Amino acid sequence: MTDWISSPAGPLRGEISVPGDKSISHRAIMLAAVAEGTSHISGFLEGEDTRATARAFTDMGVRIEAPRASERIVHGAGLHGLQAPIQSIDCGNAGTGMRLLAGLLAGQSFDSTLIGDDSLSRRPMFRVTGPLNAMGARIESAEGGRPPLHIRRTSGLWGIRYTPPVASAQVKSAILLAGFYAEGETIVEEVYPTRDYTERMLTAFGWPIEFTPGRARLSGGHRLRATDIDVPADFSSAAFFLVAASLVPGSELTLQAVGINPRRTGLLSALRLMGADICESNPRSLGGEPVADLVVHHAPLRGIDVPIELVPDMIDEFPILFVAAASARGTTRIRGVAELRVKESDRIAVMAKGLQALGIAVEETPDGAIIEGGKFTSGEVDSAGDHRCAMSFAVAGLLARAEVRIRDCANVATSFPGFVELANGAGFAIAA
């Protein structure tokens, strides 16, 4: 178990680059693996989650080279060229990896089993196995719909029209990937539009797909053609620095080449509603995704009622929003985020308990929280092995009266290797 101590520090300054986008890195490996030809991926996130996804395809006979850090050369096996793994596929802590792999493996001609670490093994998978089984897949899970997932070969899949009860880009993507192998059309219609990484990347790999915000439609029977993918910097990783620089007086920080897909940047909108001073510079396209340099200056924040329409576009950023709200003037109300209770941890409970330990008044609700802004004291908090909670508490330590001890931080390596070094270089004071 790894603990951190985050201490008060001065302004954050300079220009930094956060690692590549985790969601895009997962998808780039998967599509390249079942494409025809050789794909080159640059900016690949060197995290444990994404490496687990790459290992999964190596175990299924795909040759993947790593000529240097953050690069992969993937020699695609084609849509029907994967080989049966000789053992269970270990997804580690990667919920994205497991859900998307379930969709891609549902149409294969061999059996497979997806397993994960203790945290992932507690996360229910009904949302993805339900619609996949409705397409003709045969996926069995443990009690409560939890991993391991046993995926049996099937005589064939068929397309469906599906509206997820809870907005989830992972569920949508799993259904679309299964649609490769399905007879007829597969259509996903959402009440709230989610990020369209999969749709954009399918276009780059040459798969015919129609998509607009909240709707995606494709048919089976086509093929993927190898291409080169440049992965932009991960907005979720940038989020910790956006909030930290907003909160620490005197800060002026630039985050370079950050992905600003509009289905991903709900936190940016929420922070601006709170009074944050964040501007976009040098907008451009990278690998088919919009990117920009984000320049943030310190600005006093105020509490808000977080608009529920922003929730699907910032579901991964709520732990750090809790910290922003705890430092804002007034009350912040968060609702519509019950999904946070079944992430790597119960993120509502973990963040509420941790902030309360640091002197902040937080009231949990079934689907959110009410947070009264205040001043952080010092103390000890438990991240419950959740990488996003750990990094969020590290930001709180910047503003605390004295040091904050953060327990169980090892899983930060799943999404943000090198966080401590990069953060300290920008002005944090974290001892790990």
Summary of the structure (lengths in Angstrom):
residues: 432
radius of gyration: 20.9
end to end distance: 11.1
largest distance: 62.9
contacts: 1646
relative contact order: 0.15
helix: 35%
strand: 28%
